[in-house]
Amino acid sequence: MKVLITGAAGVIGKILLRGLRDRHELRGFDCEPMPELADAMVGDINDFDQVKAATEGMEAIIHLVNVPGGQWEHSLQSMVGTYNVFESAHQNGVRRIAYASRGGVLPRSFYPRTMQRTAEMLPKPDSYYTI
């Protein structure tokens, strides 16, 4: 399967690349270079044309991009980027999207770093985007 990973240069993106590379054709999209990946596109998640080009020919997308920061401006950029991924997927006929949002639902600032996260924990969003 041809899979696009947005945020491929990030921590989780790199783990997914290693885990999926033997079973799928992978393309990475990130604002940072991905020298370990043959099909890598460096771009801006808020640029619709760049995102549309990245989704072209893909069968699935794993969307991991998040613009870091807790301010409204960062949340808005993350929302626009997510819209761009979903709209580009729709226009290019990509039928599968895995959306990871972000880890700020159970932030380290509220729950200790050493505490294992569970489904029973109360969400404590650390930004508008996390809501």
N, C-alpha and C positions, 0 to 999 in steps of 0.2 A: 504494500500500500504506500502511496505517496503522501507523506505527512509533513506539514509545516509546523515548526515549533517557534512561536513568538517568544522572545525572551531567552533565546537559546544560549546566549553568553552568560546568563545568570547561573546561580548555584544549582537550582532545580533543573534548569534547562540543560546544563552540562551532564547532570546525572541521567536525564531522559535520553540525551543523545547517545551516551554510552550503552544504556540498556536497550535501546531500540535499533541501533545501527545495523545489527546483523539480520534483522527481520523486516526492515522497511527502508524505502528510499526517503531520506530525510533532507529537508531544507530548513535552514535556520534564518530567522529574522531578528535583528537586534540593533541597537544603536552602537554597540561595540563590535569589533572584529571577532570572527570565529575561525581562526586559522586551522583548527582541527577538522573543519567541515568543508567538504568539496563544494556543496551547493549552499553558499552562505550569502545572504543579502544584508548589507548594513544600511539602515534607514531609520526613519522617524515614524513611529506608530501613529502619529497625528497627521501624517501626510497620506491622504486617501489613495492617491495614485500609486505611491510606493507600496502600500499594503495590498492594493488590488493586484499589482504585479507579482507580489510574493505569493498570493493565494492562487494564482493562475496555474492550472494543471494539477492542483492538489486534490486528494481524496478525503483528507482529514486535517484538522488543525488542533493543536494543543496550544491554547492561548494563556501565556504566563506573564505577559508584560504588565508591569505596574510602574507608574511614574512615582518614585518615592517621595515621601513627605506627607505631612498631615494637614497641610493647608488646603483651602478650597481650590486654589489654582491647580495643585497637583491632582486632586481628585477629579477635577473637570478634565484635565489632560488624559487621565486614565479612562474616564468614561468615553471621551471622544475616540480614543484609541480602540477601545472595545467595540464601539459602534462601527468603526472602520473595518475591523476584523469580521464582524458578523455581516455587514452589508456587502463587503467584498466577497465573502464566502457565498452569499446568496447570489450575487451577480455572476460569479464564476462556477456555480453549480456544485460547490463543496457541501456535502450533506452531513458531515460529522464534525462537531466541535466539542472539545473538552475545555471547559473554562475553569481556571483555578482561582480566580479572584486574587486574594492575597492573604497573608498570614496574620494580618492585624485584627482578626476577629477575636483571637485569644492572645493579646499582646504580652510580651515579656515585661512590660512596665506594670502590668497588673498581676499576672501569674508568674511565679518564679521561673527562671530559666531552666532549672533542674526538674520542674514538675512536668510529667508526661501529660500531653493534651488528650482529652477524651471527648466523646460525643455528648456526655452529660454536663460538661462545663458550661457555665453561663457566658454567652458572648459579651464582650466588652469592646466594641469597635473603637479603633483609635483614629478614625477619619470618616469623613462623609462617604468616601468611596467604599469603605468596608461595610457600611450599612447596606 
